[in-house]
Amino acid sequence: MGQVANLRTDCQSVHPGTSPATRTARGAMDERRTLRVSEALREELTEIIGFETDDPRLLAVDVTEVHLSLDGRHANVRVGLRGSEKEQDASLAALEHASGFLRHELASRLTLRHVPELHFMRDKNQDVESRIDFLLKRAKKSRVRTEK
């Protein structure tokens, strides 16, 4: 019992007047804010990569989604890559190389206390979307034929 009381007073001396729940949540963002910031990051990265970089390796890159960590320090950026496997690897390497520039640009455009570290990953579901579009178009065509 004495050790628990000592721990409680030690925590209160570090963060006086706050409960343990408040102390653990202080470093984390609200879930809605995390989603808003993730979407803002995706929009800005799409703009920067698509229109403002001169690297030809980044022409085949589409930012599909961004997942921000709860503390806002790391962002997993999913990108759709076009081209051969070798071109995709080159595009991913170019993104990693340009991450400092991208963070600098994000810092000037967004009002964030900490601009997150960017971690780029291939979006494996990009082909799924095109396949779904193809199947929907085919179903629509077959529907038109059966109606005639």
C-alpha positions as CSV (number, residue, x, y, z in Angstrom):
1,M,0.0,0.0,0.0
2,G,2.9,2.4,0.8
3,Q,4.4,1.9,-2.6
4,V,1.2,2.7,-4.4
5,A,0.8,5.9,-2.4
6,N,4.4,6.9,-3.3
7,L,3.7,6.2,-7.0
8,R,0.5,8.3,-6.8
9,T,2.3,11.2,-5.2
10,D,5.2,11.0,-7.6
11,C,2.9,11.2,-10.6
12,Q,1.0,14.0,-9.1
13,S,4.2,15.9,-8.4
14,V,5.2,15.6,-12.1
15,H,1.7,16.5,-13.4
16,P,-0.1,18.2,-10.5
17,G,-3.9,18.4,-10.7
18,T,-4.3,15.9,-13.5
19,S,-5.7,12.4,-13.5
20,P,-3.9,9.5,-15.0
21,A,-6.3,9.4,-17.9
22,T,-5.6,13.0,-18.7
23,R,-1.9,12.5,-18.6
24,T,-2.0,9.5,-21.1
25,A,-4.4,11.3,-23.5
26,R,-2.4,14.6,-23.4
27,G,0.1,13.4,-26.0
28,A,-2.5,11.8,-28.3
29,M,-4.7,13.6,-30.7
30,D,-8.5,13.3,-30.9
31,E,-9.5,10.7,-33.4
32,R,-11.6,13.2,-35.5
33,R,-8.6,15.6,-35.6
34,T,-6.3,12.7,-36.6
35,L,-8.6,12.0,-39.5
36,R,-8.8,15.6,-40.5
37,V,-5.1,16.0,-40.4
38,S,-4.6,12.8,-42.4
39,E,-6.9,14.0,-45.1
40,A,-5.2,17.4,-45.2
41,L,-1.8,15.7,-45.5
42,R,-3.1,13.5,-48.3
43,E,-4.4,16.5,-50.2
44,E,-1.2,18.5,-49.8
45,L,1.0,15.6,-50.7
46,T,-1.0,14.9,-53.8
47,E,-0.6,18.6,-54.8
48,I,3.1,18.7,-54.1
49,I,4.0,15.4,-55.6
50,G,1.7,15.8,-58.6
51,F,2.4,19.3,-59.6
52,E,5.4,20.9,-57.8
53,T,8.2,18.4,-58.0
54,D,10.6,18.2,-60.9
55,D,11.6,14.5,-60.4
56,P,10.4,12.5,-63.4
57,R,10.3,9.3,-61.2
58,L,7.4,10.9,-59.3
59,L,5.2,11.3,-62.3
60,A,3.8,7.7,-61.8
61,V,2.9,8.3,-58.1
62,D,-0.6,8.7,-56.7
63,V,-1.1,9.3,-53.0
64,T,-4.1,7.1,-52.1
65,E,-4.3,7.5,-48.3
66,V,-2.5,8.7,-45.3
67,H,-2.7,7.3,-41.8
68,L,-1.4,9.5,-39.0
69,S,-0.3,8.1,-35.7
70,L,-2.2,9.1,-32.6
71,D,0.6,11.3,-31.4
72,G,0.9,13.0,-34.8
73,R,4.6,12.3,-35.2
74,H,4.5,9.6,-37.9
75,A,2.4,9.3,-41.1
76,N,2.1,6.1,-43.2
77,V,1.5,7.3,-46.7
78,R,0.1,4.8,-49.1
79,V,1.0,5.5,-52.7
80,G,-0.2,3.9,-55.9
81,L,2.7,3.3,-58.3
82,R,2.5,2.8,-62.1
83,G,5.0,1.2,-64.4
84,S,7.3,-1.8,-64.2
85,E,8.6,-3.2,-60.9
86,K,11.9,-1.4,-61.5
87,E,10.2,1.9,-62.1
88,Q,8.0,1.4,-59.0
89,D,11.1,0.8,-56.9
90,A,12.7,3.9,-58.4
91,S,9.6,6.0,-57.6
92,L,9.5,4.7,-54.0
93,A,13.2,5.5,-53.6
94,A,12.6,9.0,-55.0
95,L,9.8,9.5,-52.4
96,E,12.0,8.5,-49.6
97,H,14.8,10.8,-50.9
98,A,12.3,13.7,-51.2
99,S,10.7,13.2,-47.8
100,G,12.7,16.1,-46.2
101,F,11.5,18.5,-49.0
102,L,8.0,17.2,-48.6
103,R,8.0,17.7,-44.9
104,H,9.3,21.3,-45.4
105,E,6.6,22.0,-47.8
106,L,3.9,20.6,-45.5
107,A,5.3,22.7,-42.7
108,S,4.8,25.9,-44.7
109,R,1.3,24.9,-45.8
110,L,-0.3,23.4,-42.7
111,T,-0.5,24.7,-39.2
112,L,0.8,21.8,-37.2
113,R,2.9,21.8,-34.1
114,H,4.9,18.8,-35.4
115,V,5.1,17.8,-39.1
116,P,5.0,14.1,-39.1
117,E,7.8,11.9,-40.3
118,L,6.6,10.4,-43.7
119,H,6.8,6.6,-44.2
120,F,5.9,5.6,-47.8
121,M,4.3,2.3,-48.6
122,R,2.9,0.7,-51.8
123,D,-0.8,0.6,-52.0
124,K,-1.6,-3.0,-52.9
125,N,-5.3,-2.2,-53.3
126,Q,-4.9,0.2,-56.2
127,D,-5.4,-2.7,-58.7
128,V,-8.5,-3.8,-56.8
129,E,-10.2,-0.4,-57.6
130,S,-9.5,-0.6,-61.3
131,R,-10.7,-4.2,-61.3
132,I,-14.0,-3.1,-59.6
133,D,-14.4,-0.3,-62.2
134,F,-13.9,-2.8,-65.0
135,L,-16.4,-5.3,-63.6
136,L,-19.0,-2.5,-63.1
137,K,-18.6,-1.3,-66.7
138,R,-19.0,-4.9,-67.9
139,A,-22.1,-5.4,-65.8
140,K,-23.6,-2.2,-67.1
141,K,-22.9,-3.2,-70.7
142,S,-24.5,-6.7,-70.2
143,R,-27.5,-5.1,-68.5
144,V,-28.0,-2.8,-71.5
145,R,-27.9,-5.8,-73.8
146,T,-30.4,-7.8,-71.8
147,E,-32.8,-4.9,-71.7
148,K,-32.9,-4.6,-75.6
